[in-house]
Amino acid sequence: METLVELGADIHAATPTAKLTAIHFLCARGDAEAIHRCCVLGADANAVDAKGNTALHMATWSLRPAVLKTLLHWTSRSTLEHRNDKGETPLRTAAIHHTGRTRCSLAQYECMHALIAAGADASVLQ
């Protein structure tokens, strides 16, 4: 990754239609170390895709607590409360997209806990 950036690759590049960045893809993949390296190289952890999703939305959607915790070191406070096109904050995304189960999974709990500990507004859960 570092070599690509040194050779001129744009760390902020996004797909033309969906506006997905490397950070978005890495969140879905679950690669916390690569996300950290991207952020060190200057990638925008607050980038928003065409549907209004931040990397935090992607990490919570895919239930990746380690990724989420890595991102929280690089995202701004306002990103915690950013609402996507469905009106969901990352915390709300973590809570509602896995409600088909009768109980909260450990990964879901860890994502929600990390967001609240970072300062996310828990009132979105009501």
KOLRO-358714 format. One line per 3 residues: for each residue x, y, z of N, C-alpha, C, O. Coordinates in steps of 0.2 Angstrom, whole numbers, always signed. Atoms other than C-alpha are relative to their C-alpha. Example, Ala and Ser with C-alpha at 12.3 -4.5 7.8 and 13.67 -1.06 7.14 Angstrom:
// KOLRO-358714
+4,-6,+0,+62,-22,+39,+4,+6,+0,+9,+5,+3 | -4,-6,-1,+68,-5,+36,-4,+5,+3,-1,+11,+4
// end
This chain:
// KOLRO-358714
+4,-6,+0,+0,+0,+0,+4,+6,+0,+3,+11,-4 | -5,-6,-1,+14,+12,+5,+3,+1,-7,+4,+7,-9 | -4,+0,+7,+23,+8,-12,-5,+3,-5,-3,+8,-9
+5,-3,+5,+7,+12,-22,-1,+8,+1,-1,+12,-3 | +1,-7,-1,+5,+29,-13,+7,+4,-2,+6,+9,-5 | -7,-3,+2,+24,+33,-16,+0,+0,-7,+3,+5,-10
+0,+0,+7,+21,+29,-34,-5,+5,-3,-6,+5,-9 | +5,-5,+2,+7,+42,-35,-7,-3,+0,-12,+1,-2 | +7,+2,-1,-9,+32,-31,-3,+4,+5,-1,+7,+10
+4,-5,-4,-23,+43,-24,-3,-4,+6,-8,-8,+5 | +2,+3,-6,-26,+37,-6,-8,+2,+1,-11,-1,+5 | +7,-3,+0,-43,+47,-8,-4,-2,-5,-10,-1,-5
+4,+2,+6,-49,+39,-24,-6,-4,+2,-6,-8,+7 | +6,+3,-1,-67,+33,-24,-3,-3,-6,-1,+0,-12 | +3,+3,+6,-77,+22,-36,-5,+5,-3,-8,+9,+1
+3,-5,+3,-86,+33,-48,-8,+1,+2,-10,+6,+3 | +7,-1,-2,-104,+29,-44,-2,-1,+8,-5,+4,+10 | +2,+1,-7,-105,+22,-26,+5,+4,+4,+3,+5,+10
-4,-5,-4,-91,+34,-20,+4,-4,+6,+5,-1,+11 | -3,+4,-5,-83,+20,-10,+8,+1,-1,+11,+0,-6 | -7,-1,-1,-65,+23,-4,+3,-7,+2,+0,-11,+4
-4,+6,-3,-51,+11,+1,-2,-2,+7,-3,-8,+9 | +2,+1,-7,-57,+13,+19,-6,-3,+0,-7,-8,+4 | +7,+3,+0,-75,+8,+15,+1,-7,-2,-1,-12,+2
-2,+7,+2,-68,-8,+6,+3,-4,+6,+1,-9,+7 | -4,+3,-5,-56,-12,+20,-5,-1,+6,-4,-6,+10 | +4,+1,-5,-70,-10,+33,-4,-6,-1,-5,-11,+3
+4,+6,+2,-81,-23,+24,+4,-6,+0,+2,-12,+2 | -4,+5,-1,-66,-34,+23,+2,-2,+7,+4,-8,+8 | -2,+1,-7,-62,-32,+41,+8,+0,+1,+10,-3,+6
-7,-1,+0,-44,-27,+39,+3,+6,+4,+4,+11,+1 | -1,-6,-4,-40,-16,+54,+7,+3,-1,+8,+9,-1 | -7,-2,+1,-21,-16,+51,+1,+4,-6,+4,+10,-7
-1,-4,+6,-23,-10,+33,-4,+7,+1,-2,+12,-2 | +4,-6,-2,-36,+3,+39,+5,+5,+3,+6,+11,+1 | -5,-4,-4,-23,+10,+51,+6,+2,-5,+7,+8,-5
-6,-2,+5,-9,+10,+37,-3,+5,-4,+0,+10,-6 | +3,-5,+5,-21,+19,+25,-1,+7,+4,+1,+12,+1 | +1,-6,-4,-25,+32,+39,+7,+4,+1,+7,+10,+1
-6,-3,-1,-7,+35,+43,+3,+3,-7,+6,+8,-7 | -2,-3,+7,-4,+38,+24,-5,+6,-2,-3,+9,-7 | +4,-5,+1,-18,+51,+25,-7,-1,-3,-10,+4,-5
+7,+2,+2,-34,+42,+20,-5,+4,+4,-3,+4,+10 | +6,-3,-3,-50,+51,+25,-4,-5,+4,-8,-8,+0 | +4,+5,-4,-58,+40,+39,-7,+3,+0,-11,-1,+2
+7,-3,-1,-73,+52,+38,-3,+0,-7,-9,+3,-7 | +3,+0,+7,-76,+49,+19,-7,-3,+0,-9,-7,+4 | +8,+2,+0,-95,+47,+15,-1,-2,-7,+1,+1,-12
+2,+3,+7,-101,+36,+0,-6,+3,-2,-9,+7,+1 | +6,-2,+4,-115,+39,-12,-7,-1,+4,-11,+3,+3 | +6,+1,-4,-128,+33,+1,+1,+3,+7,-3,+2,+11
-1,-3,-6,-121,+43,+15,+3,-4,+6,+3,-1,+11 | -3,+5,-5,-112,+29,+24,+7,+2,+1,+11,+3,-4 | -7,-1,-2,-96,+33,+33,+4,-7,+1,+0,-12,+1
-3,+6,-1,-83,+20,+36,-2,-3,+7,-3,-10,+8 | +3,+3,-6,-90,+18,+54,-7,-4,-2,-8,-9,+2 | +6,+4,+2,-107,+13,+46,+2,-7,-3,-1,-12,-1
-2,+6,+3,-98,+0,+36,+3,-5,+5,+1,-11,+5 | -3,+4,-5,-88,-7,+51,-6,-3,+4,-5,-9,+6 | +5,+2,-4,-104,-8,+61,-5,-5,-3,-7,-10,-1
+4,+5,+4,-114,-16,+47,+3,-7,+0,-1,-12,+0 | -4,+6,+1,-101,-29,+45,+2,-3,+7,+5,-9,+7 | -2,+2,-7,-99,-31,+64,+7,-2,+1,+9,-8,+2
-7,+1,-1,-81,-29,+65,+3,+5,+5,+5,+10,+4 | -2,-4,-5,-77,-22,+82,+8,+2,+0,+9,+8,+1 | -7,-2,+1,-58,-22,+79,+1,+6,-5,+5,+10,-4
+0,-5,+6,-60,-12,+63,-3,+7,+3,+0,+12,+2 | +3,-6,-3,-72,+0,+72,+4,+3,+5,+5,+10,+5 | -4,-3,-5,-60,+3,+87,+6,+3,-4,+8,+8,-1
-5,-4,+4,-46,+7,+74,-3,+6,-3,+1,+11,-2 | +3,-6,+3,-57,+19,+65,-1,+6,+5,+0,+11,+3 | +1,-5,-5,-62,+28,+81,+6,+4,+2,+5,+10,+4
-6,-4,-1,-44,+34,+83,+1,+5,-6,+5,+10,-5 | -1,-4,+5,-45,+42,+66,-6,+4,-2,-5,+9,-6 | +6,-4,+2,-63,+49,+64,-1,+6,+4,+1,+6,+10
+2,-5,-4,-70,+65,+70,-6,-1,+4,-9,-6,+2 | +6,+1,-4,-83,+67,+83,-6,+0,-4,-11,-3,-2 | +7,-1,+4,-96,+73,+71,-1,-6,-4,-7,-8,-6
+2,+7,+4,-94,+56,+61,-4,-5,+4,-7,-9,+2 | +4,+5,-4,-101,+47,+76,-7,+1,+0,-11,-3,+0 | +7,-1,+1,-117,+56,+73,-3,+1,-7,-8,+3,-8
+2,-1,+7,-117,+57,+54,-6,-5,-1,-5,-11,+0 | +5,+5,+2,-133,+50,+47,+0,-1,-7,+1,+3,-11 | +0,+2,+7,-134,+41,+31,-6,+1,-3,-10,+5,+0
+6,-2,+3,-147,+42,+18,-7,-3,+3,-12,-1,+2 | +5,+3,-4,-158,+31,+29,-2,+3,+6,-6,+2,+10 | +0,-4,-6,-156,+43,+43,+3,-4,+6,+2,-2,+12
-3,+4,-5,-146,+30,+53,+7,+3,+2,+12,+4,-3 | -7,-1,-2,-130,+35,+63,+3,-7,+1,+0,-12,+0 | -3,+7,-1,-117,+21,+65,-2,-4,+6,-3,-10,+5
+3,+3,-6,-124,+17,+82,-6,-4,-2,-8,-9,+0 | +6,+2,+2,-141,+15,+75,+1,-6,-5,-3,-11,-5 | -2,+6,+5,-134,+4,+61,+2,-6,+3,+0,-12,+2
-2,+6,-4,-126,-7,+73,-6,-4,+4,-6,-10,+4 | +6,+2,-4,-142,-9,+83,-5,-4,-4,-8,-9,-2 | +6,+2,+4,-155,-12,+69,+2,-5,-5,-3,-9,-7
-1,+4,+6,-146,-22,+56,+1,-7,+2,+2,-12,-2 | -1,+7,-2,-144,-38,+66,-6,-2,+6,-4,-5,+10 | +5,+1,-5,-161,-38,+76,-4,-6,-2,-9,-8,+2
+4,+6,+1,-167,-54,+68,+1,-6,+5,-2,-11,+5 | -1,+4,-5,-159,-63,+82,-4,+2,+7,-6,+7,+7 | +3,-1,-6,-167,-65,+99,+5,+4,+5,+3,+7,+10
-5,-3,-4,-151,-59,+107,+5,+4,-4,+7,+2,-10 | -6,-4,+2,-137,-47,+104,+6,-4,-1,+8,-7,+4 | -7,+4,+1,-121,-55,+97,+5,+4,+4,+5,+10,+5
-6,-3,-4,-105,-52,+106,+3,+6,-5,+5,+11,-2 | -3,-5,+4,-98,-42,+91,-5,+6,-1,-2,+11,-1 | +5,-5,+0,-114,-32,+90,+1,+4,+6,+1,+11,+6
-1,-3,-6,-112,-28,+108,+6,+4,+0,+6,+10,+2 | -6,-4,+0,-94,-23,+106,+0,+6,-4,+3,+11,-2 | +1,-6,+4,-98,-12,+92,-4,+6,+3,-1,+12,+3
+5,-5,-3,-112,-3,+101,+4,+3,+6,+4,+9,+7 | -4,-2,-6,-101,-2,+117,+5,+5,-2,+6,+11,+1 | -6,-5,+2,-86,+6,+108,-3,+7,-3,+0,+12,-2
+3,-6,+2,-97,+19,+99,-2,+4,+6,-1,+10,+6 | +2,-4,-6,-105,+24,+115,+5,+3,+4,+5,+8,+7 | -6,-2,-4,-89,+24,+124,+4,+6,-3,+7,+10,+0
-3,-6,+3,-82,+36,+111,-4,+6,-1,-2,+12,-3 | +5,-6,+0,-97,+48,+113,-6,+0,-4,-9,+5,-4 | +6,+0,+4,-110,+42,+102,-7,+1,+4,-7,-1,+10
+7,-2,-4,-128,+48,+107,-4,-6,+0,-7,-9,-5 | +3,+6,-1,-136,+33,+114,-8,+1,-1,-11,-4,-1 | +7,-1,+0,-153,+41,+113,-3,-2,-7,-9,-3,-8
+2,+3,+7,-154,+35,+94,-3,-7,+1,-6,-9,-4 | +3,+7,-1,-158,+18,+101,-7,-1,+3,-9,-6,+3 | +6,+0,-3,-174,+23,+109,-6,+0,-6,-12,+0,-4
// end
